[in-house]
Amino acid sequence: MVQMLSQVLQKTSEILSTLPKAETDHFLASRTLPYPVQKQLEKFLEKGEAILAKAAGYSIVGKRALALITDRDLYSNTSILKSLSFTGIRGGLTAVVLELFEDIRFFTEKIHTPCIDYDPRKPLTSYVNKVLEYSEASELPFILRIPLYSPAHAETETEHVERVSPRPYFNKHWLRPYRWNIIASRTLPKCIEDHKRNIKILEKLCEELELNQLEEKDPKKVAIVSASCSREAPEDETTLILAFMNPLPKKTIEELTAKAEKITIVDSGRLYLKEKIRLDKATVKKVEKKYEKTCGGCPFPYLLYAIAKALDEINEVGVVCTDTNCHVITLLTQPDFPENYQIKSISFFQRDFRDIIDIVLSENSAIDIARAIAEAGYQDGPVIAVTDLYRATQAGKLPPNLYILAVNTLGAKHGYRKLPSRLDDLIEYLAKIFEAEESHIAVLDKPCPLAVKIDNNIELKIDEELCDKCGECLKILCEAISLEAGKIVLKEEYCRKCGHCAEICSRNAIVALSP
């Protein structure tokens, strides 16, 4: 069954919302998570770049800390994790990483941080509780990798155990001086001995068949499967479901594959297991999950489409920056650019909203990059940062020619200027402010349809006589609308009645009817 991005995000939000029930003393969630997840965990939200420093503070005084972050957050927290992986911790610390864009396993190896893959056949909170136990036992921070598609097949936890929170304390014992001073601890013999001891405990834990699972069948046929791909495991082979990714349970793997005649590796992403196990005779099965369409009703493609139309009206070359979040997941499936992409010409054709985005580098960079371009004196058009309302509130004073266009993704109250909600009015408004070449902050009050329910009581129909298949409505990549057998088709099961396609259609072929 093909799963649309909206289905995956809805299920993932539901599963991740159970994490505060894990046996932890402190739970933190990043503001860079997909917007439906942010809405579910709104009261736990923290800045992604500082979240693990805060979690480290809790764990140093003996408290358990659980942080839910994205793969992009992981890179901005490299220093703190790498340091803690040497100095150790006192309470358990687990970073649950929702993998949106990149396979993080090679990176966790580089920063010497233990990494476990989530098995969606098991309830998430029970799984997290076990990882927290491993973290406490080895006195090391752990990373729990969850590819975006993985929780979409998971079961919801029903049981909840109340944790008795320990009293915080700080160990000033003379045998462990400077324990969390990474500069001093790397040279002190006692700290080095403690680190070696922690690594030995970790190496023993990774060989255990608890989160790792062995399902014995035909010993001559062996499958080694990453836990996140467990549902793709072969049915007739002896199967080792690997939760431990860093370090890998090398002894278990060697014993299992020594006499096997057929070996299959099932993995996703950049095929970490193939790279690390290095078995020439192994057959590799790659599990790929890519999303070519955005959620029905997503406001970001709508706003980006309006920006492109406004720039065309005033014939200026704007620079459009945006942050990484769920609205740019479709960039992973973007086709090659046309040959003339370097020069704006009359022959250039924007295939869809992805071609409108010029710069997307990280989870929090759109405003800062756009600010630098405007301060550098860019004059060929407006410099535009497309972001969310929270980041817009952090913008501060703006230089001339910088436009921050924010989407009110979570439906929060604000005092900023509001962008028009009708497409024609929005395009006209944007064209007018872009020509003024002044700084500007304005907010589009269209929330994420998975985070805030949209009550649009309309029915959408396509008039096939008026439709000439121009493809304009397809440019927002909405999962509810597609071209099939030469016809534009509306798919009711994915439609959220936002009416964006009807506004875009210049032929009036898509009609919004009131009941």
C-alpha positions as CSV (number, residue, x, y, z in Angstrom):
1,M,0.0,0.0,0.0
2,V,1.3,3.4,-1.0
3,Q,1.3,5.9,1.9
4,M,1.0,9.6,1.4
5,L,3.1,12.0,3.4
6,S,0.0,13.2,5.4
7,Q,-0.8,9.7,6.5
8,V,2.8,9.1,7.6
9,L,2.9,12.4,9.5
10,Q,-0.4,11.8,11.2
11,K,0.6,8.4,12.5
12,T,4.1,9.5,13.4
13,S,2.6,12.4,15.4
14,E,0.3,10.1,17.2
15,I,3.2,7.7,18.2
16,L,5.7,10.4,19.1
17,S,3.1,12.1,21.3
18,T,3.4,9.1,23.7
19,L,7.0,9.8,24.5
20,P,6.3,12.0,27.6
21,K,4.9,8.8,29.2
22,A,8.3,7.2,29.1
23,E,10.1,6.5,32.3
24,T,12.1,9.7,32.3
25,D,12.3,12.7,34.6
26,H,12.5,15.4,31.9
27,F,11.2,15.4,28.3
28,L,12.1,18.0,25.7
29,A,11.0,18.4,22.1
30,S,12.6,20.4,19.4
31,R,10.9,23.3,17.5
32,T,12.3,21.9,14.3
33,L,10.1,18.8,14.4
34,P,7.3,18.5,11.7
35,Y,4.5,20.9,12.6
36,P,1.9,18.2,13.4
37,V,4.4,16.7,16.0
38,Q,5.0,20.2,17.4
39,K,1.3,20.7,17.9
40,Q,1.0,17.4,19.8
41,L,3.9,18.3,22.1
42,E,3.5,22.0,22.2
43,K,4.1,22.4,26.0
44,F,7.5,20.6,25.7
45,L,9.0,22.6,22.9
46,E,12.5,24.0,23.1
47,K,15.1,25.5,20.7
48,G,16.7,22.6,18.8
49,E,20.2,24.0,19.0
50,A,20.2,24.1,22.8
51,I,18.0,21.1,23.6
52,L,20.8,18.6,24.3
53,A,22.8,21.0,26.5
54,K,19.7,21.3,28.7
55,A,19.2,17.5,28.7
56,A,22.9,17.1,29.7
57,G,22.4,19.3,32.7
58,Y,19.6,17.1,33.9
59,S,21.6,13.9,33.4
60,I,24.7,15.2,35.1
61,V,22.8,15.6,38.4
62,G,21.4,12.0,38.2
63,K,18.1,12.7,36.4
64,R,16.9,10.9,33.3
65,A,16.5,13.1,30.3
66,L,14.7,12.3,27.0
67,A,15.0,14.7,24.0
68,L,13.1,14.4,20.8
69,I,15.0,16.1,17.9
70,T,15.4,15.9,14.1
71,D,18.5,14.8,12.1
72,R,19.3,18.5,11.4
73,D,19.3,19.2,15.2
74,L,21.7,16.4,15.7
75,Y,24.4,18.1,13.6
76,S,24.0,21.4,15.6
77,N,24.5,19.4,18.8
78,T,27.6,17.6,17.7
79,S,30.0,19.1,20.3
80,I,27.9,18.4,23.4
81,L,27.2,14.7,22.4
82,K,30.8,14.0,21.4
83,S,32.0,15.5,24.8
84,L,29.4,13.5,26.8
85,S,30.4,10.3,25.0
86,F,33.8,10.7,26.6
87,T,33.1,12.2,30.0
88,G,30.0,10.0,30.6
89,I,26.8,10.9,32.3
90,R,25.1,10.0,35.6
91,G,21.4,9.8,34.8
92,G,20.2,8.2,31.5
93,L,20.2,10.5,28.5
94,T,18.6,9.5,25.2
95,A,18.2,11.7,22.1
96,V,15.3,10.3,20.0
97,V,16.2,11.5,16.5
98,L,13.4,11.7,13.9
99,E,15.2,11.1,10.6
100,L,13.7,13.4,8.0
101,F,16.4,13.9,5.4
102,E,19.7,12.0,6.0
103,D,20.8,8.7,7.4
104,I,22.4,9.6,10.7
105,R,24.2,6.3,11.5
106,F,27.5,7.2,9.9
107,F,27.5,10.5,11.7
108,T,26.8,8.8,15.2
109,E,29.8,6.6,14.6
110,K,31.9,9.7,13.8
111,I,31.0,11.4,17.1
112,H,31.4,8.1,19.0
113,T,27.9,8.1,20.3
114,P,25.9,4.8,20.7
115,C,23.1,4.5,18.2
116,I,20.1,2.2,18.3
117,D,17.5,1.6,15.5
118,Y,13.8,1.6,16.4
119,D,11.8,-1.5,15.7
120,P,8.3,-0.4,14.8
121,R,6.9,-3.8,15.8
122,K,7.3,-2.7,19.4
123,P,5.6,0.1,21.3
124,L,7.8,3.2,21.3
125,T,7.8,4.1,25.0
126,S,8.7,0.6,26.1
127,Y,11.6,0.7,23.6
128,V,12.7,4.1,24.9
129,N,12.6,2.9,28.5
130,K,15.0,0.1,27.6
131,V,17.4,2.5,25.8
132,L,17.3,4.8,28.9
133,E,18.3,1.7,31.0
134,Y,21.2,1.0,28.6
135,S,22.3,4.7,28.9
136,E,22.3,4.5,32.7
137,A,24.1,1.2,32.8
138,S,26.9,2.4,30.5
139,E,26.9,6.0,31.7
140,L,26.8,7.1,28.1
141,P,24.3,9.2,26.1
142,F,22.4,7.2,23.5
143,I,20.8,8.1,20.2
144,L,17.6,6.3,19.1
145,R,17.2,6.6,15.3
146,I,13.6,6.7,14.0
147,P,13.3,7.1,10.2
148,L,10.1,9.2,9.4
149,Y,8.3,6.2,7.8
150,S,9.0,3.9,10.7
151,P,6.4,5.0,13.4
152,A,3.7,4.9,10.7
153,H,3.6,1.1,11.3
154,A,4.0,1.1,15.1
155,E,1.6,0.2,17.8
156,T,0.4,2.8,20.3
157,E,1.6,2.1,23.9
158,T,-1.3,1.5,26.3
159,E,0.5,0.9,29.6
160,H,2.1,3.8,31.5
161,V,4.3,3.3,34.6
162,E,4.8,6.3,36.9
163,R,8.5,6.9,37.6
164,V,9.7,7.9,41.1
165,S,12.0,10.8,40.3
166,P,15.3,10.8,42.2
167,R,16.6,13.7,44.1
168,P,19.2,15.6,42.0
169,Y,22.8,15.4,43.3
170,F,26.3,16.4,42.0
171,N,29.2,14.0,42.7
172,K,32.2,16.0,44.0
173,H,34.1,12.8,44.9
174,W,37.9,13.4,44.9
175,L,38.5,10.4,42.6
176,R,36.4,11.9,39.8
177,P,37.6,15.5,39.6
178,Y,36.7,17.6,36.5
179,R,34.5,14.8,35.3
180,W,32.4,17.0,33.0
181,N,35.3,19.3,32.1
182,I,36.1,17.9,28.6
183,I,39.3,19.9,28.4
184,A,40.8,18.4,31.6
185,S,39.2,15.0,31.5
186,R,40.9,13.9,28.3
187,T,44.3,14.1,30.1
188,L,43.4,12.7,33.5
189,P,44.2,9.0,33.9
190,K,41.1,8.4,36.1
191,C,38.7,9.9,33.6
192,I,40.4,7.9,30.7
193,E,39.9,4.7,32.8
194,D,36.2,5.5,33.4
195,H,35.7,6.1,29.7
196,K,37.3,2.7,28.8
197,R,35.1,1.0,31.4
198,N,32.0,2.5,29.9
199,I,32.9,1.4,26.4
200,K,33.4,-2.2,27.7
201,I,29.9,-2.2,29.2
202,L,28.6,-0.9,25.9
203,E,30.3,-3.6,23.9
204,K,28.7,-6.2,26.1
205,L,25.3,-4.7,25.9
206,C,25.3,-4.5,22.1
207,E,25.7,-8.3,21.9
208,E,22.6,-9.0,24.0
209,L,19.5,-10.5,22.3
210,E,16.9,-8.1,23.8
211,L,16.5,-5.1,21.6
212,N,18.5,-7.1,19.0
213,Q,16.3,-10.1,18.1
214,L,17.1,-13.5,16.6
215,E,14.4,-15.4,14.8
216,E,15.7,-18.9,14.0
217,K,14.5,-20.7,10.9
218,D,16.7,-22.1,8.1
219,P,20.4,-21.7,9.3
220,K,21.7,-21.8,5.8
221,K,19.7,-18.8,4.9
222,V,20.4,-15.7,7.0
223,A,19.0,-12.2,6.9
224,I,20.5,-9.3,8.7
225,V,17.9,-6.6,9.0
226,S,18.0,-3.1,10.5
227,A,15.3,-2.8,13.2
228,S,13.5,0.1,11.4
229,C,13.1,-2.3,8.4
230,S,11.9,-5.2,10.5
231,R,8.6,-5.5,8.7
232,E,10.5,-6.1,5.5
233,A,12.3,-9.1,6.8
234,P,12.2,-12.4,4.8
235,E,9.8,-14.9,6.2
236,D,11.7,-18.2,5.5
237,E,15.2,-17.2,6.7
238,T,16.9,-17.1,10.0
239,T,16.7,-13.4,10.8
240,L,18.8,-11.1,13.0
241,I,16.9,-7.9,13.7
242,L,19.7,-5.4,14.6
243,A,18.8,-2.6,16.9
244,F,22.4,-1.7,17.9
245,M,23.9,0.2,15.0
246,N,26.9,1.7,16.8
247,P,28.6,-0.4,18.0
248,L,27.4,-3.4,15.9
249,P,27.3,-6.8,17.6
250,K,30.2,-8.2,15.5
251,K,30.5,-11.5,17.4
252,T,26.8,-12.3,16.9
253,I,27.0,-11.4,13.2
254,E,30.1,-13.5,12.6
255,E,28.7,-16.6,14.3
256,L,25.4,-16.3,12.5
257,T,26.9,-15.8,9.0
258,A,29.9,-18.2,9.3
259,K,28.1,-21.3,7.8
260,A,25.3,-19.5,5.9
261,E,25.0,-20.2,2.2
262,K,22.7,-17.3,1.5
263,I,22.9,-13.9,3.3
264,T,20.5,-11.1,2.8
265,I,21.0,-7.6,4.2
266,V,17.8,-5.5,4.5
267,D,18.4,-1.8,5.2
268,S,17.4,1.8,4.3
269,G,19.1,5.1,3.8
270,R,22.7,5.0,2.8
271,L,22.9,1.2,3.5
272,Y,24.9,1.5,6.7
273,L,24.8,-2.3,7.4
274,K,26.2,-3.2,3.9
275,E,29.1,-0.7,4.4
276,K,30.0,-2.0,7.9
277,I,29.4,-5.7,7.7
278,R,31.2,-6.0,4.3
279,L,30.0,-9.5,3.2
280,D,30.8,-9.9,-0.5
281,K,28.4,-12.7,-1.0
282,A,25.4,-10.9,0.6
283,T,22.4,-9.8,-1.3
284,V,21.2,-6.3,-0.4
285,K,17.6,-5.2,-0.3
286,K,17.1,-1.5,0.1
287,V,13.9,-0.2,1.7
288,E,13.1,3.2,0.1
289,K,10.4,5.7,1.3
290,K,10.2,8.9,-0.7
291,Y,7.3,11.3,-0.9
292,E,6.6,13.2,-4.1
293,K,3.6,15.1,-2.9
294,T,2.9,17.5,0.1
295,C,0.0,17.1,2.5
296,G,-3.3,18.4,1.2
297,G,-3.8,22.0,2.4
298,C,-0.2,22.7,3.3
299,P,0.2,26.5,3.4
300,F,3.9,26.6,2.4
301,P,3.5,25.6,-1.3
302,Y,0.6,28.0,-1.5
303,L,2.7,30.9,-0.2
304,L,5.7,30.0,-2.4
305,Y,3.4,29.8,-5.5
306,A,2.1,33.3,-4.7
307,I,5.6,34.6,-4.2
308,A,6.6,33.3,-7.7
309,K,3.6,34.9,-9.3
310,A,4.3,38.2,-7.6
311,L,7.9,38.2,-8.7
312,D,6.8,37.5,-12.3
313,E,4.4,40.4,-12.2
314,I,7.1,42.9,-11.2
315,N,9.8,41.1,-13.3
316,E,12.4,40.9,-10.5
317,V,14.8,38.2,-9.5
318,G,14.0,37.6,-5.8
319,V,16.1,35.4,-3.5
320,V,13.8,32.9,-1.6
321,C,15.2,31.2,1.5
322,T,13.3,28.7,3.7
323,D,14.0,26.5,6.7
324,T,14.0,22.7,6.7
325,N,10.8,21.1,7.9
326,C,8.1,18.7,6.5
327,H,7.2,21.1,3.7
328,V,10.6,20.5,2.0
329,I,10.6,16.7,2.3
330,T,9.5,16.6,-1.4
331,L,12.9,18.2,-2.3
332,L,14.3,14.7,-1.9
333,T,12.5,13.7,-5.1
334,Q,13.1,16.9,-7.0
335,P,14.1,16.2,-10.7
336,D,17.2,17.7,-12.4
337,F,17.1,21.4,-13.2
338,P,16.7,22.4,-16.8
339,E,19.8,23.3,-18.7
340,N,19.1,27.1,-18.6
341,Y,18.6,27.2,-14.8
342,Q,21.5,29.6,-14.3
343,I,19.9,32.4,-16.3
344,K,16.3,33.7,-15.8
345,S,14.9,33.7,-19.3
346,I,11.5,33.7,-21.0
347,S,12.0,30.0,-21.7
348,F,12.4,29.1,-18.0
349,F,9.4,27.2,-16.7
350,Q,8.7,26.5,-13.0
351,R,7.5,22.9,-12.9
352,D,6.3,23.2,-9.3
353,F,6.8,25.1,-6.0
354,R,10.2,23.4,-5.4
355,D,11.8,25.4,-8.2
356,I,10.8,28.6,-6.4
357,I,13.1,27.9,-3.4
358,D,16.6,29.2,-3.9
359,I,18.2,28.5,-0.5
360,V,17.4,25.8,2.1
361,L,20.4,24.9,4.3
362,S,19.3,24.1,7.8
363,E,16.4,24.1,10.3
364,N,16.9,27.7,11.5
365,S,18.8,29.5,8.8
366,A,16.3,31.2,6.5
367,I,16.1,34.6,8.3
368,D,19.9,34.8,9.0
369,I,20.9,33.9,5.5
370,A,18.3,36.3,4.0
371,R,19.5,39.0,6.4
372,A,23.1,38.6,5.3
373,I,22.1,38.8,1.6
374,A,20.1,42.0,2.1
375,E,22.9,43.5,4.2
376,A,25.3,42.7,1.4
377,G,23.3,45.1,-0.8
378,Y,21.5,42.7,-3.2
379,Q,19.5,44.9,-5.6
380,D,18.1,42.7,-8.3
381,G,14.9,41.9,-6.4
382,P,13.5,41.3,-2.9
383,V,15.3,39.0,-0.4
384,I,12.6,36.7,1.1
385,A,12.7,34.4,4.1
386,V,9.8,32.0,4.2
387,T,9.5,30.6,7.7
388,D,7.1,29.9,10.6
389,L,5.6,32.4,13.1
390,Y,7.9,31.3,16.0
391,R,11.1,32.1,14.1
392,A,9.6,35.4,12.8
393,T,9.2,36.5,16.4
394,Q,13.0,36.1,16.9
395,A,13.9,38.2,13.9
396,G,14.8,41.5,15.5
397,K,15.5,44.7,13.5
398,L,15.5,44.1,9.7
399,P,17.7,45.7,7.0
400,P,16.1,47.3,3.9
401,N,14.8,44.9,1.2
402,L,14.4,41.9,3.6
403,Y,10.9,40.4,3.7
404,I,10.0,37.8,6.3
405,L,6.9,35.9,5.3
406,A,5.8,33.6,8.1
407,V,3.2,30.9,8.2
408,N,1.1,30.6,11.4
409,T,1.6,26.8,11.3
410,L,0.2,26.1,14.8
411,G,-2.6,28.7,14.8
412,A,-1.1,30.9,17.5
413,K,-2.2,34.4,18.3
414,H,0.1,37.2,17.1
415,G,0.2,41.0,16.5
416,Y,1.9,41.1,13.1
417,R,0.5,42.3,9.8
418,K,-1.6,39.6,8.2
419,L,-1.2,38.5,4.6
420,P,-4.4,38.2,2.6
421,S,-5.8,34.7,2.6
422,R,-7.2,34.8,-1.0
423,L,-4.6,34.0,-3.7
424,D,-5.3,36.9,-6.1
425,D,-5.2,39.4,-3.2
426,L,-2.1,37.7,-1.8
427,I,-0.2,38.0,-5.1
428,E,-1.2,41.7,-5.5
429,Y,-0.1,42.5,-1.9
430,L,3.2,40.8,-2.3
431,A,3.9,42.5,-5.7
432,K,3.2,45.9,-4.0
433,I,5.5,45.4,-1.0
434,F,8.3,43.8,-3.1
435,E,8.4,46.9,-5.3
436,A,8.7,49.2,-2.2
437,E,12.1,47.7,-1.3
438,E,11.5,48.2,2.4
439,S,11.8,45.6,5.2
440,H,8.6,43.8,6.1
441,I,7.2,41.1,8.4
442,A,3.8,39.6,7.6
443,V,2.0,36.4,8.6
444,L,-0.2,34.0,6.6
445,D,-2.9,32.8,9.0
446,K,-3.2,29.3,7.3
447,P,-2.2,26.7,9.9
448,C,-0.8,23.2,9.1
449,P,-3.9,21.1,8.3
450,L,-2.6,18.2,10.3
451,A,-1.9,20.4,13.4
452,V,-5.1,22.5,13.3
453,K,-8.3,21.2,11.9
454,I,-9.6,23.2,8.9
455,D,-13.4,23.6,8.8
456,N,-14.0,24.3,5.1
457,N,-17.5,23.1,4.3
458,I,-17.0,23.0,0.5
459,E,-17.1,20.4,-2.2
460,L,-14.6,20.5,-5.0
461,K,-15.4,19.4,-8.6
462,I,-13.6,19.5,-11.9
463,D,-15.3,20.7,-15.0
464,E,-13.7,18.6,-17.7
465,E,-15.0,20.8,-20.5
466,L,-13.1,23.8,-19.1
467,C,-10.0,21.9,-18.0
468,D,-7.3,22.1,-20.7
469,K,-4.7,20.2,-18.6
470,C,-2.4,23.2,-18.3
471,G,-0.9,21.7,-15.1
472,E,-1.0,24.9,-13.1
473,C,-2.9,23.2,-10.2
474,L,-0.2,20.5,-10.1
475,K,2.5,23.0,-9.1
476,I,1.7,22.9,-5.4
477,L,2.3,19.1,-5.4
478,C,-0.9,18.5,-3.4
479,E,-1.4,14.8,-2.7
480,A,-5.1,15.2,-3.4
481,I,-4.7,16.2,-7.0
482,S,-2.9,14.4,-9.8
483,L,-2.8,13.8,-13.6
484,E,-4.0,10.3,-14.4
485,A,-4.6,8.9,-17.9
486,G,-4.6,12.4,-19.3
487,K,-7.1,13.8,-16.8
488,I,-6.8,16.0,-13.7
489,V,-8.2,13.9,-10.8
490,L,-9.2,15.0,-7.3
491,K,-8.7,12.3,-4.6
492,E,-11.4,12.7,-1.9
493,E,-9.5,10.6,0.6
494,Y,-6.6,13.1,0.7
495,C,-8.5,16.3,0.2
496,R,-8.8,18.7,3.1
497,K,-11.1,21.2,1.4
498,C,-8.6,24.0,1.5
499,G,-9.6,25.2,-2.0
500,H,-6.0,26.1,-3.0
501,C,-6.4,24.3,-6.3
502,A,-9.6,26.1,-7.1
503,E,-7.9,29.5,-6.5
504,I,-4.9,28.6,-8.7
505,C,-7.0,27.4,-11.6
506,S,-7.2,30.3,-14.1
507,R,-9.7,28.4,-16.3
508,N,-12.3,28.1,-13.5
509,A,-12.2,24.4,-14.2
510,I,-12.0,23.5,-10.5
511,V,-15.1,24.7,-8.7
512,A,-15.6,25.0,-5.0
513,L,-19.3,24.4,-4.2
514,S,-21.0,25.2,-0.9
515,P,-23.5,22.5,0.3
